[in-house]
């Protein structure tokens, strides 16, 4: 029986895919990235944390607008790619730190902005990650998080979690908007705005980026074909397996 932890799964999946996430169109661009990065505009004195930086795209986008950005991730190979890419882009105010979302090596009230994108669905302990985001934010700090959300309907949720874990065994859970808002309140964060997006995923690219084994790819396609029509319509499943997902930008505040 495997003795791997959730952190082991994440590192195992992403250590060899760092370059793929740097060049991924879904991660390197998009209206959700622009909206998240806009939270840092006109903040020249701000110190920013990019929590679960992945390929570093949030960090690159906010760096020109702030004093300092710390790109934080569990996977050392991701951080090596981010540091190299930042140097190539001439970004001098970006630092990298390694560790899990649930136990961050930063003092209380360290950051003016805490940002995260497409990371939270990998956190081993979702509530602990949000508590850490609240802890490291200064009083009055903005916490902006982009992640995939489920529609909040049981059959849709079951299908979506299934295809996610078939593609990537380090996937933990996509949550509904209501689950996000409840968890943020438990973490002591104050509710702000929520902006919704629809993002199309090209099936071949989506699976190739994670090197999903052929048997798992076949299982995903079989599940897509087997689902009820309302599920297929919601996710806009196409003939080649490409589909659309729901994404939200959640904006919270650390109490002043």
Legacy VTK file of the C-alpha trace (Angstrom):
# vtk DataFile Version 3.0
C-alpha trace
ASCII
DATASET POLYDATA
POINTS 256 float
0.000 0.000 0.000
1.286 3.477 -0.880
2.640 5.587 1.948
2.593 8.785 -0.097
1.165 11.958 1.406
-0.913 14.529 -0.443
2.197 16.704 -0.664
4.089 13.793 -2.230
1.361 13.429 -4.859
1.470 17.119 -5.731
5.257 17.187 -6.026
5.258 13.938 -7.999
2.729 15.289 -10.476
4.173 18.761 -10.930
7.937 18.390 -10.550
8.279 17.173 -14.132
5.584 19.495 -15.531
6.945 22.873 -14.449
7.903 23.979 -17.955
4.517 22.880 -19.307
2.737 25.113 -16.800
4.981 28.042 -17.655
3.893 27.842 -21.296
0.274 26.736 -20.737
-2.102 29.173 -22.466
-4.807 28.628 -19.837
-2.375 29.552 -17.070
-0.353 32.250 -18.833
-3.327 34.391 -19.899
-7.042 34.877 -19.432
-9.593 37.320 -18.106
-9.399 35.743 -14.642
-5.629 36.352 -14.476
-6.087 39.967 -15.561
-8.810 40.531 -12.953
-6.696 38.998 -10.181
-3.602 40.976 -11.162
-5.644 44.190 -11.235
-5.948 43.960 -7.451
-2.259 44.930 -7.303
-2.466 47.951 -9.596
-1.531 51.314 -8.071
0.042 49.621 -5.046
3.707 50.646 -5.432
4.503 50.055 -1.746
2.796 46.673 -1.497
4.382 43.377 -0.542
2.492 40.567 -2.286
2.314 36.818 -1.754
1.524 34.567 -4.749
0.349 31.469 -2.873
0.776 28.290 -4.932
2.490 30.158 -7.735
2.775 27.226 -10.168
4.280 28.636 -13.359
4.508 32.092 -11.751
2.015 33.921 -13.933
0.358 35.872 -11.129
3.753 36.914 -9.795
4.929 38.101 -13.223
1.706 40.063 -13.755
1.788 41.932 -10.445
5.545 42.505 -10.101
5.623 45.718 -12.209
3.012 47.325 -9.935
4.297 46.510 -6.444
7.393 46.743 -4.267
7.923 42.997 -3.836
6.241 39.729 -4.734
7.013 36.378 -3.125
6.249 33.376 -5.334
5.441 30.513 -2.969
4.932 26.874 -3.961
5.269 23.336 -2.665
7.294 22.140 -5.677
10.966 23.115 -5.900
11.085 22.494 -9.645
8.255 24.962 -10.186
10.130 27.585 -8.211
13.300 26.994 -10.232
11.345 27.666 -13.425
9.771 30.781 -11.900
13.109 32.202 -10.743
14.674 31.572 -14.132
11.734 33.043 -16.020
11.658 36.118 -13.782
15.339 36.737 -14.484
14.740 36.357 -18.226
11.895 38.871 -18.014
14.047 41.349 -16.089
11.903 41.121 -12.948
14.131 42.057 -10.023
11.554 42.308 -7.207
10.442 38.655 -7.200
11.628 36.167 -4.585
10.750 32.475 -4.250
9.973 30.438 -1.129
9.034 26.773 -0.821
6.456 25.088 1.377
2.837 23.942 1.753
-0.181 26.231 1.846
-1.194 24.944 5.264
2.089 25.878 6.984
3.656 28.966 5.466
7.052 30.212 6.707
5.995 33.833 7.052
5.339 35.955 10.112
1.853 37.146 10.942
0.746 40.248 9.031
3.557 40.036 6.448
1.718 40.961 3.230
-0.477 43.727 1.871
-1.952 41.387 -0.742
-2.324 37.608 -0.699
-3.146 36.172 -4.126
-3.636 32.639 -5.418
-4.753 31.106 -8.716
-5.610 27.481 -9.558
-3.912 26.195 -6.414
-6.580 25.725 -3.727
-8.072 22.566 -5.225
-4.745 20.848 -4.460
-4.551 21.895 -0.807
-4.589 18.961 1.592
-6.491 21.039 4.161
-8.623 23.718 2.516
-9.606 25.458 5.755
-6.009 25.541 6.990
-4.875 27.129 3.731
-7.455 29.892 4.068
-6.531 30.440 7.708
-2.895 30.837 6.656
-3.891 33.340 3.957
-5.703 35.337 6.629
-2.834 35.029 9.118
-0.087 36.337 6.833
-2.177 39.248 5.553
-1.818 42.584 7.305
-4.923 44.069 8.931
-7.071 45.325 6.064
-5.124 43.309 3.469
-6.858 42.013 0.358
-6.957 38.262 -0.282
-7.777 37.428 -3.905
-8.159 33.806 -4.970
-9.044 32.355 -8.372
-10.042 28.720 -8.599
-12.269 26.324 -10.458
-15.726 25.996 -8.884
-18.447 23.375 -9.127
-22.016 24.313 -10.046
-23.336 23.172 -6.673
-25.451 20.324 -8.083
-24.659 16.810 -6.881
-24.536 14.963 -10.229
-22.473 17.728 -11.824
-20.101 17.725 -8.869
-19.654 13.940 -8.892
-18.822 13.933 -12.594
-16.409 16.853 -12.379
-14.460 15.546 -9.374
-14.187 12.173 -11.146
-12.645 13.506 -14.347
-10.314 15.773 -12.380
-8.840 12.952 -10.290
-8.615 10.628 -13.301
-6.505 13.255 -15.024
-4.470 14.205 -11.947
-4.387 12.062 -8.771
-3.105 15.042 -6.752
-6.486 16.731 -7.224
-8.307 17.105 -3.896
-11.571 18.913 -4.558
-13.190 21.719 -6.507
-15.703 23.512 -4.300
-18.895 25.426 -4.911
-19.214 29.164 -4.440
-21.188 28.570 -1.226
-18.461 26.276 0.125
-15.850 28.933 -0.615
-17.794 31.650 1.148
-18.480 29.477 4.202
-14.831 28.419 4.503
-13.594 32.001 4.162
-15.906 33.080 6.957
-14.584 30.268 9.168
-11.051 31.524 8.455
-12.025 34.984 9.643
-11.948 36.621 6.214
-14.482 39.289 5.300
-16.514 38.724 2.139
-15.876 40.926 -0.875
-16.758 40.620 -4.533
-17.051 37.476 -6.615
-16.480 37.468 -10.377
-17.381 34.446 -12.495
-15.665 33.250 -15.669
-16.089 30.403 -18.154
-12.877 28.824 -19.423
-12.645 26.372 -22.325
-10.180 23.500 -21.965
-8.829 21.764 -25.051
-8.994 18.090 -24.099
-5.772 16.963 -25.772
-3.793 19.817 -24.240
-5.450 19.412 -20.826
-4.460 15.745 -20.577
-1.049 16.097 -22.239
-0.038 18.811 -19.765
-0.295 16.258 -16.924
0.919 13.298 -19.016
-2.313 11.537 -18.114
-1.916 7.795 -18.853
-3.891 6.501 -21.859
-6.081 4.301 -19.653
-7.147 7.339 -17.629
-7.730 9.403 -20.777
-9.970 6.627 -22.080
-11.832 6.512 -18.762
-12.487 10.253 -18.879
-13.825 10.027 -22.426
-16.021 7.054 -21.497
-17.410 8.977 -18.522
-18.112 12.022 -20.668
-20.057 9.847 -23.105
-21.985 8.136 -20.314
-23.222 11.242 -18.503
-26.734 12.657 -18.679
-27.471 15.373 -21.187
-27.775 18.172 -18.628
-24.278 17.429 -17.341
-22.837 17.371 -20.849
-24.617 20.615 -21.707
-23.432 22.426 -18.598
-19.795 21.542 -19.267
-20.275 22.086 -23.023
-18.598 18.753 -23.804
-17.471 18.677 -27.435
-16.966 15.732 -29.795
-13.226 15.582 -29.053
-13.736 15.813 -25.270
-12.922 19.510 -24.949
-15.168 21.258 -22.427
-15.797 24.395 -20.360
-15.303 24.951 -16.657
-16.594 27.523 -14.188
-13.992 29.712 -12.494
-14.445 32.385 -9.833
-12.320 35.201 -8.478
-13.076 35.565 -4.772
-11.998 38.796 -3.115
-11.809 38.812 0.692
-10.363 41.158 3.284
-8.381 40.540 6.450
-10.175 42.345 9.304
-8.566 45.658 10.143
LINES 1 257
256 0 1 2 3 4 5 6 7 8 9 10 11 12 13 14 15 16 17 18 19 20 21 22 23 24 25 26 27 28 29 30 31 32 33 34 35 36 37 38 39 40 41 42 43 44 45 46 47 48 49 50 51 52 53 54 55 56 57 58 59 60 61 62 63 64 65 66 67 68 69 70 71 72 73 74 75 76 77 78 79 80 81 82 83 84 85 86 87 88 89 90 91 92 93 94 95 96 97 98 99 100 101 102 103 104 105 106 107 108 109 110 111 112 113 114 115 116 117 118 119 120 121 122 123 124 125 126 127 128 129 130 131 132 133 134 135 136 137 138 139 140 141 142 143 144 145 146 147 148 149 150 151 152 153 154 155 156 157 158 159 160 161 162 163 164 165 166 167 168 169 170 171 172 173 174 175 176 177 178 179 180 181 182 183 184 185 186 187 188 189 190 191 192 193 194 195 196 197 198 199 200 201 202 203 204 205 206 207 208 209 210 211 212 213 214 215 216 217 218 219 220 221 222 223 224 225 226 227 228 229 230 231 232 233 234 235 236 237 238 239 240 241 242 243 244 245 246 247 248 249 250 251 252 253 254 255
